[in-house]
Structure formats: C-alpha cells, structure tokens
Amino acid sequence: MFIKILGTGCSKCERLKKNLDIALKELNIDATVENVDDLIEIVSYGVMETPGFVVNDEVKSVGRALSVDEIKGILK
C-alpha cells in the first residue's frame, strides 16, 4: 500500500500524519508513506486545498485532517 500526504507542512498536514501513523499501527498495516510538498505534484492530483490524502494514487480526502477512525475506515 502506498500512501501520500499532500501538503506543505501546515498544522492540518501534521495532524493527518500523526493520525495516519496511529491508524497504521492499530491496523497492523505496513505501508509506504510519502509526504509530498511539491505544489506542482499536489495540483497534478487535482488537489487545491491541503492536506490531500492519497491511497494507491487515488485521492481519498482533501482539505481535512482525517481522524484515526476515518483513516481506518478508508484503509480497511
């Protein structure tokens, strides 16, 4: 599983990353996580508001710091 967090390091991006780490640990999922801060790459996903949450090249959320439970629901 490949997961990307699209964002420039704002507080919502950081919160999403922390919640993702918790969700992956609780679900015992081994995933490759990449933080993407290049604006051209972020826009290439059609994301105009960060953070963007991408799983296996499919945008799952835009502009929100998902909760641990929301992330777990997406990853299951």
C-alpha positions in Angstrom: 0.0 0.0 0.0 1.3 3.4 -1.0 0.0 6.5 0.9 0.8 10.1 0.2 0.0 13.1 2.3 -0.1 16.1 0.0 0.7 19.4 1.8 3.3 21.9 2.7 3.6 21.1 6.4 0.6 23.0 7.8 -0.9 22.0 11.2 -3.6 20.0 9.5 -1.0 18.1 7.5 0.9 17.3 10.6 -2.2 16.2 12.4 -3.2 13.9 9.5 0.3 12.4 9.5 0.1 11.6 13.3 -3.4 10.1 12.9 -2.2 8.1 10.0 0.7 6.7 12.0 -1.7 5.7 14.8 -4.2 4.1 12.3 -1.5 2.1 10.6 -0.2 0.8 13.9 -3.6 -0.2 15.2 -4.5 -2.0 11.9 -1.0 -3.5 11.7 -0.6 -2.4 8.1 2.8 -2.0 6.6 2.5 0.9 4.1 4.9 3.2 2.3 4.1 6.8 3.4 5.3 9.8 1.5 4.9 13.4 2.3 4.6 15.5 -0.9 5.2 19.2 -0.6 5.9 20.0 -4.3 3.0 22.2 -5.4 3.1 21.0 -9.0 2.7 17.4 -7.9 0.0 18.3 -5.4 -2.0 20.1 -8.1 -1.4 17.1 -10.5 -3.8 15.2 -8.2 -6.4 17.9 -8.6 -5.9 19.0 -5.0 -6.3 22.7 -4.5 -6.6 22.6 -0.7 -4.3 20.7 1.6 -3.9 18.3 3.1 -4.7 15.7 0.5 -4.8 12.1 1.4 -3.9 9.7 -1.4 -4.0 5.9 -1.2 -2.6 3.9 -4.1 -2.8 7.0 -6.3 -6.5 7.6 -5.5 -7.4 10.8 -3.7 -9.5 9.9 -0.7 -9.7 13.3 1.1 -8.9 16.9 0.5 -8.6 19.8 3.0 -9.2 17.8 6.2 -7.1 16.3 8.9 -8.9 12.9 9.0 -9.5 11.3 12.4 -7.9 8.0 13.2 -11.2 6.2 12.8 -11.9 7.9 9.4 -8.4 6.8 8.2 -9.0 3.2 9.4 -12.3 3.1 7.5 -10.6 4.2 4.3 -7.7 1.7 4.7 -9.8 -1.4 5.6 
